[in-house]
Amino acid sequence: MTASRPVPRRSGQPAERAEFVVVGGGITGLSAAWALARRGREVVLLDQAEIGHRGGGSHGSCRIFRLGYDDPAYVSLAGLARQLWTELEHASGERLLHPTPQLTFGPQMPQVRAAMRQAGAACELLPAQEAAARFPGVTVTGEVLVEPESAVIAADRALAALASLVEPAALAGAIRTGVRVTALADDGRSVRVSTADGEIEAARAIVCAGPWTAGLLATAGITVPASATLEQVAYFAPGAPAAGPAMPIFVHYGGEFAYGLPVPGSERYKVGIHHGGPAVDLDHQHHADDAAMSRRIAGAARTFLPGFDPRPVAVERCVYDNSPDTDFIVDRIGNVVVGSGTSGHGFKFGPLLGDWLARLSADGTAHLSQADWPSGPPARFAVSRF
Ligand SMILES: Cc1cc2nc3c(=O)[nH]c(=O)nc-3n(C[C@H](O)[C@H](O)[C@H](O)COP(=O)(O)OP(=O)(O)OC[C@H]3O[C@@H](n4cnc5c(N)ncnc54)[C@H](O)[C@@H]3O)c2cc1C
């Protein structure tokens, strides 16, 4: 996706210097690097693999952008993130969010509705019959909450757009792929970032290493609890050429959290089950289909998608970087800044997380009360909560 540039080997030479080193080129790390680069700061981003590689959590064609959470705080945060997505679209000149209505139904829909109303987000409650008439492509159960401000994020395009903004804005060789960071050491003045190919002395290291974050932080004596799971999604094709209105997003909220979204620029529809996968050894991932998960996902397709053939045309595995409470981890410990724990719902917040990480790194912004969130992360995301 971007030119890979190795860190120069420096046996016996002083370490290379950089103002900010970001570890991780998923949505969080790329967003942090963009937020720093657009502030005119010097940033180097390192990833052990290619941008968008299938072992990370950010790969694939699409993600849901929704305001519909059962917690008003996340509804408000998604609203803030939306503004930054718009800025990213302007900066890159590309449409990254494809507006698509979302249908939320299932046992926890009333909590989602209450949270959205409390946060002042637009939503409409429809009786099942009316929802079925307006959105015949999805079989709903019970009343349906329609969210008009949701969208499908073109995830792969978003990574590419961020990378293309970071590379020229920062400095030559700003994005270096195929470089694994092996250790971090903060001596109180700067952070020594060790890689297999050499060392970089950085004023700040920003660790956005997804599920690898806990292991890397441990080398600097920082403890964050985390667990990684290997999830699965499947893509379905229409049983007959689509004739009705465009397909919406759906989320069956509560119980088995099944979700689905149309793939931008394609007739395919993606279906997954949130938090459905087993624990995974990150460096030995097996991406073969899990038969039990395939059956559950095909069952969801059969239940919710009347116009689609329930035999998947493609299956994808993808890791979740879970925090114990599913809240994000956004904090600064000395000169090490952390952005992780996205727990399977972080893509939509990428530009907001990136902005906070840049503020924590460059300005030393502390955690803030709700009224001040646009300028920094809320206290609930601090490492000290564990
Ligand atoms: C199947 C699935 C569906 C999802 N659906 C949605 C959705 O609809 N909406 C939504 O908002 N979110 C969704 N998510 C969640 C979202 O995709 C993730 O929260 C987000 O992509 C995580 O991004 P990240 O940058 O924090 O981590 P990652 O994308 O995992 O990036 C971390 C990067 O760090 C690199 N790295 C790790 N260790 C090192 C090291 N030591 N040295 C160098 N590089 C290193 C890795 O190679 C990796 O590229 C979904 C996730 C999955 C798996």
The ligand as a Gaussian input file, in Angstrom:
#p B3LYP/6-31G(d) Opt

LIG

0 1
 C      -14.361000      -9.053000      12.125000
 C      -14.292000      -7.660000      12.681000
 C      -15.337000      -6.799000      12.469000
 C      -15.301000      -5.503000      13.025000
 N      -16.341000      -4.646000      12.779000
 C      -16.267000      -3.387000      13.242000
 C      -17.287000      -2.455000      12.910000
 O      -18.222000      -2.784000      12.173000
 N      -17.178000      -1.184000      13.382000
 C      -16.137000      -0.792000      14.175000
 O      -16.108000       0.365000      14.591000
 N      -15.141000      -1.657000      14.486000
 C      -15.194000      -2.927000      14.046000
 N      -14.186000      -3.811000      14.323000
 C      -13.097000      -3.395000      15.212000
 C      -12.029000      -2.610000      14.512000
 O      -11.768000      -3.139000      13.243000
 C      -10.799000      -2.614000      15.404000
 O      -11.178000      -2.124000      16.680000
 C       -9.695000      -1.747000      14.858000
 O       -9.467000      -2.008000      13.495000
 C       -8.399000      -1.975000      15.638000
 O       -7.410000      -1.159000      15.066000
 P       -5.992000      -0.947000      15.735000
 O       -5.236000      -0.038000      14.851000
 O       -6.167000      -0.541000      17.169000
 O       -5.318000      -2.393000      15.774000
 P       -4.774000      -3.270000      14.544000
 O       -5.535000      -3.024000      13.327000
 O       -4.664000      -4.673000      15.036000
 O       -3.326000      -2.677000      14.300000
 C       -2.233000      -2.965000      15.122000
 C       -1.017000      -3.000000      14.242000
 O        0.149000      -3.045000      15.072000
 C        1.121000      -3.823000      14.433000
 N        2.060000      -4.287000      15.443000
 C        1.758000      -5.027000      16.529000
 N        2.872000      -5.249000      17.260000
 C        3.886000      -4.645000      16.608000
 C        5.276000      -4.529000      16.888000
 N        5.821000      -5.077000      17.977000
 N        6.051000      -3.862000      16.008000
 C        5.490000      -3.295000      14.886000
 N        4.174000      -3.380000      14.595000
 C        3.388000      -4.043000      15.445000
 C        0.301000      -4.951000      13.811000
 O        1.007000      -5.575000      12.755000
 C       -0.958000      -4.241000      13.363000
 O       -0.879000      -3.860000      12.005000
 C      -14.189000      -5.092000      13.782000
 C      -13.108000      -5.962000      13.960000
 C      -13.140000      -7.222000      13.407000
 C      -11.963000      -8.133000      13.632000

